[in-house]
């Protein structure tokens, strides 16, 4: 669905609803969106603009393909990003975000590419309701997971909608819908038939309850139903899933920041053969200010991911990490250390007759140590330098790989 159709449909819905409901930005999301508009520094007619220039990973990577036979290269990613807002009497807000970025490799010319990230939203701010509809169209070459050692181009397009009802200042209920279409390029290597194996449509519906606990903490319960329909008929990755989550959302202005989100998922492939997954899932990242110059953080993520390998329809990605930051010179300089461990666990692939597995379970392990130095120049320039080491072990081929990397990152926000 095109951006114009999504915005037109949303505008029609707003016209219908506004005839029966008074408009106001009294919901949490409405107030947050208006603050975002007000913080945009540039004005162009009725539009508010927030432009940025982003330079990331300017440096050297000793193993760009994460393989035992290392190939090193110098690289960087650079480009602008602009968020544009149109607010109509603080009742209807249109948002457009555009970010083209160029990825450059000094010696490995085939890895050079233009990426683009485009999204648009229309939000309608009612007295106790928040209604939003949007669409996105991303076109980029990236490493989509540590399972894939090359960077295939992916076109990710889709649309989403959100309806929030906030009956009181402390409680809210929301219903969300999202549909995405993923289309990969074929990379020319027969062992990686990305389009054949991974082209798909994904649809998800979520229902959420939120309860405000004080001014900086929210408790939430969330249920999700999703399905994945692959382009290739009979693809064993076609699947249905049900999940339930609970947790806490912490304000960025408090001593505790981030989100704690844990739950349980039933993931069921629709074809015979692959076993179901029933178990823990999560998406959490929390930072705590221990002392004035010191902060600690921890993260945990676990979910089902589709695999590019034909005999492995999916794997479980399990990531845990922690780090510490030291702030000096009135918090203008930050020193970081982070450690993370990533586990990819692939289930056995059973034989059709119920005998011994066609292939045994596979285990991949990745360990990363990084250090960083970050400095804030004025109020609108962030400059950082990161360096680290990556070690990977996989049981499938019995091989090991390692890499060292160092990169400079710069963000400039126009004021």
HELIX and SHEET records of a PDB file:
HELIX    1   1 UNK A    3  UNK A   18  1                                  16    
HELIX    2   2 UNK A   28  UNK A   39  1                                  12    
HELIX    3   3 UNK A  109  UNK A  111  5                                   3    
HELIX    4   4 UNK A  194  UNK A  198  1                                   5    
SHEET    1   A19 UNK A  42  UNK A  44  0                                        
SHEET    2   A19 UNK A  47  UNK A  61 -1                                        
SHEET    3   A19 UNK A  73  UNK A  88 -1                                        
SHEET    4   A19 UNK A  92  UNK A 105 -1                                        
SHEET    5   A19 UNK A 113  UNK A 125 -1                                        
SHEET    6   A19 UNK A 129  UNK A 141 -1                                        
SHEET    7   A19 UNK A 153  UNK A 165 -1                                        
SHEET    8   A19 UNK A 171  UNK A 184 -1                                        
SHEET    9   A19 UNK A 200  UNK A 212 -1                                        
SHEET   10   A19 UNK A 217  UNK A 230 -1                                        
SHEET   11   A19 UNK A 239  UNK A 250 -1                                        
SHEET   12   A19 UNK A 256  UNK A 269 -1                                        
SHEET   13   A19 UNK A 277  UNK A 291 -1                                        
SHEET   14   A19 UNK A 294  UNK A 306 -1                                        
SHEET   15   A19 UNK A 314  UNK A 328 -1                                        
SHEET   16   A19 UNK A 333  UNK A 346 -1                                        
SHEET   17   A19 UNK A 362  UNK A 377 -1                                        
SHEET   18   A19 UNK A 381  UNK A 394 -1                                        
SHEET   19   A19 UNK A 400  UNK A 413 -1                                        
END                                                                             
